[in-house]
Amino acid sequence: MNDAKPSASSECYGTALRKASRRVTALYDEALAPSGLRSTQFAILAEIVDREEGPPTLNQLADDLALDRSGLGHSLRPLEREGLVRLERSDRDRRSVLVLLTDRGRDRYAHAFGLWQEAQDRYASVVGEALAVELRDRLLQIGHDDRLT
């Protein structure tokens, strides 16, 4: 009979994800440093830029980023202070607050995009293009799976 207990440090899915996340975040943060953005800030700007429906509400952006509203608010404050985004009441629904990218935010995003692409290329070269794509797609599915909340 095997009485060995499973190792929580080596078998934990959450721990493995956090370790990988810290390593990958460091790669992107280092690459984006010349733009003055952290990877989390770049991700927020990218979500706003990539929306075809126009500026998101706070709730939509939080949902897109798999964040709660307070976490999003914490992440938006430095972007607001730097004049990269602004919050504005929706004309259609005064209860909703839109997150708008400013011209300064667009310029910063454009500068950061090339740096982000370099990080993407480095990650894909280390992990392998096929696995990088598969991992990204699976992690996006997990990130939006409401059964895990």
Secondary structure, 3 states (H helix, E strand, C coil): CCCCCCCHHHHCHHHHHHHHHHHHHHHHHHHHHHHCCCHHHHHHHHHHHHCCCCCCEHHHHHHHCCCCHHHHHHHHHHHHHCCCEEEEECCCCCCCEEEEECHHHHHHHHHHHHHHHHHHHHHHHHHCHHHHHHHHHHHHHHHCCHHHC
